[in-house]
Amino acid sequence: MLKNYFKTAFRRLIRNRNYTVINIAGLAVGIAVCMMIFIIIQFHTSFDNFHAQKKRIYRVLTEYHRADAAGISYGKNVPFPLPTSLKTAFPQIEQVVPVYASHNDEFQVLDDNGTPVKNFKEQNGVFYTEPSFFSLFDFPLLAGTYASLKDPNNVLLTKEIAETYFGDWKTAMGKTIKLTGTYRIGAGLFQFPPIVLRVSGVLATIPANTDFPLKMVVAYGTDFTGDKQYGFAQPGWNGTAPDFGCYVLLPPTISANNFNQQLRAYARKVQSPDNKDNYIVQPLHAVHYDTQTGNYSNKTISQELLNVLWLIAAFILLIACVNFINLSTAQAVNRAKEVGVRKVLGSNKSQLQIQFITETFLIVISAVLLAAVITLLALPAVNQFLELSLSFNLGNNPAIILFLLAVTMVVTALAGFYPSIVLSHFNPVNALKSKLTVNTTKGVSLRRGLVVFQFIIAQALIIGTLIIVQQMKYFMNQPLGFDKDAIVNVPFRPNNSGGKLTDYLKQQLLSVNGVQAVSFSSNTPVEDDNEMWTTLKFNHAVKETGFQAITKFADTGYVSTYTLQLVAGRNLQPSGMTREFLVNESLVKSLGFKNPEDILNKEISIMGGVITCPVVGVLKDFHNRSFRHNLAPLIITTNNTMYRQVAIKLATTHLASTMQSVKKIWEQTFPDYVYEYKFLDDKIASFYKQENQLSTLYTIFAAIAIFLSCLGLYGLASFMAVQRIKEVGIRKVLGATVGNIVYLFSKEFILLIVIAFVIAAPLTWYFMHQWLQDYVYRIHISWWLFAVGGLAALIIALFTISFQAIKVAIANPAQSLRTE
């Protein structure tokens, strides 16, 4: 019996190829989108789940209490003494691990005689930590020991880095690499303090789903840890650096809430009385979803976004199921006589329902197989676009198999149940006489309600995408308060040569035709998550201020290179040391001054009193952080040991030749360095990479939703065309034109789309308004965005409907009326 069901269903589907192809294509696209979103969500929810002690691992965060509107915020950077102090203050903690993630590191591979043979640069992935790091986190070794990190100047390499540097990871053990290198001033060759690292271990391939993208792990006692790199000769509780963090392993008997209470009391003891900042612990499983604080991988995703992706997947799948229902019921009239004959010959409702569900099952299975092929083909492009390492491997990921089985059963039930009920309940007498009617409830059929549902989702996605695109344009076009055009930033290591290196390099670069200005600094005017924050005391006050300020180190050319505006006082004077401060208007306002001139010549003390200097100038406010945040109080001062990049302002003519000349000078000056650069406007655009990705994804989802909704419209239009074919014939005989017939069909669908728009518009406004609240600087949601979204959906829908409407309108009425 079961074999007969499948045989009959297969023959039926082959006989109605167009119907079968449309249904399979619609379901396949919906299932493929759903499957892709499932793989993305599964990847993000798996981050650092492979560590055996994951439930007891916590990250220590600094809880900043500010007197301004920012209120409480959190940072992943902690004071340098914190890890050591925690070990003493809390002996019950099983492990305390300091972690410093370095950036833009230059390396040289040395041969057995200590001669450099290759140069490499690692923008990220170089971590300084202790052997206890591997007591918390499970990153297996292929060779060597974790204990080797107890001794300075030892390094563990990952298998991939070992192969890149030495050809074969098995030969890397015992080899040496040198951190930084030499620089050349004129005919003289100078060397940074040599830091030679010995390879004492090789780590296995680091999983892609971790927020610790390890490439090298350097012994923590080695030079260039966070405190030394950022110039803290005597690091104290007021000194922090970006990406210097701390992880702890709590015993099972201590809860996070209990330990946080202890940390608050501990913070009061170690900090100055006027410092209200606290320390709290954050569970490891929450790190990947903390979009505000960030992590070492710079890959975060909010739980809210994951929920939105789940919702979109569900809606896309529902739209695909709705299409199937509409197309199946559109075929009802064509199958009426078949149902009548089957019933006359003895088939009951249950047998007919099983027959129709079997047909649905075959379509769904075919759609699932096609969706798997689509997913396999699309996955490389998705990986490249989202910068992820997603895989569609059924053997290694049984969850995908379970997901596909669940989708198959759910879609078969959703898409097959209603059509089977409708078709199996036909009256055999009416069916054989072709006297079928469309049942409605209060004038609105279920099929029309399903079309309204489809277009609610489609229009919501279209309008939401338009709002995201407008917000991104606002980001890109909003004045920043400084010049970002044609400025190239080239990173390099801090040095202890005084001003000799920077002076020489600046002189050489300015001699290049097309280079307009050069400035050395710790970072650019705007940063997203790479700032040094410091507490401060103003004008010999006993207590610290109730806010922190960003501190940037820059030479005197910083103001002119970035075209910053002075509103009071003067620019910094040339100096290799820290002697005077520039501040911004936000800091002036935070201190309670109305006029910028009032702060001039007043002293500010930063970093716990380590640095005290007078204010000599006030800069007009510029955006020193991304548009997600308010303007922050800012201090700029000189100190050539803190400069980590050079900004080069270029003329826009002959840009390629100018860049070649800059590269030549750089390679001559730094023969051991790998030359890399980044344009400032590209860097600023990267702050909003996730928003750009979302914008593209939502555009794709909106296009798919419209495509599937139009398939549903096509199904309903087909159904109406069959139902009203004799009505159209009579109207044509009585003089109706093709335009009259097209209008007759279109007006009902226009009403359905308008109803969908009326429901979708307020829902979209509410959710997009909530999304915009995450940004301090945001657009106002204009009415025209809704008008464009609704009009686009209407035009696409009418184009779809017109195909069936025109087909019916131009048909010969004699053929439709000849049976009367």
Secondary structure by P-SEA (a helix, b strand, c coil): caaaaaaaaaaaaaaaaaaaaaaaaaaaaaaaaaaaaaaaaaaaaaccccccccccbbbbbbbbbbcccccbbbbcccccaaaaaaaaacccccbbbbbbbbcbbbbbbbcccccccbbbbbcccbbbbccccccccccccccccccccccccbbbbcaaaaaaacccccccccbbbbcbbbbbcccbbbbccbbbbcccccccccccccccccccccccccccccccccccccccccccccccbbbbbbcccccaaaaaaaaaaaaaaaccccccccccccccccccccccccccccbbbbaaaaaaaaaaaaaaaaaaaaaaaaaaaaacccaaaaaaaaaaacccaaaaaaaaaaaaaaaaaaaaaaaaaaaaaaaaaaaaaacccccccccccaaaaaaaaaaaaaaaaaacaaaaaaaaaccaaaaaacbbbbbbcccccaaaaaaaaaaaaaaaaaaaaaaaaaaaaaaaacccccccccbbbbbbbbbcccaaaaaaaaaaaaacccccccccccccccccccccccccccccccccccbbbbbbbbccccccccccccccccccccccccccccccaaaaaaaccccccccccbbbbcccccbbbbbccccccccccccccccccbbbbbbcccccbbbbbbbccaaaaaaaaaaaaaaaaccccbbbbbbaaaaaaaaaaaaaaaaaaaaaaaaaaaaaaaaaaaaaaaaaaaacaaaaaaaaaacccaaaaaaaacaaaaaaaaaaaaaaaaaaaaaaaaaaccccccccccaaaaaaaaaaaaaaaaaaaaaaaaaaaacccccccccc
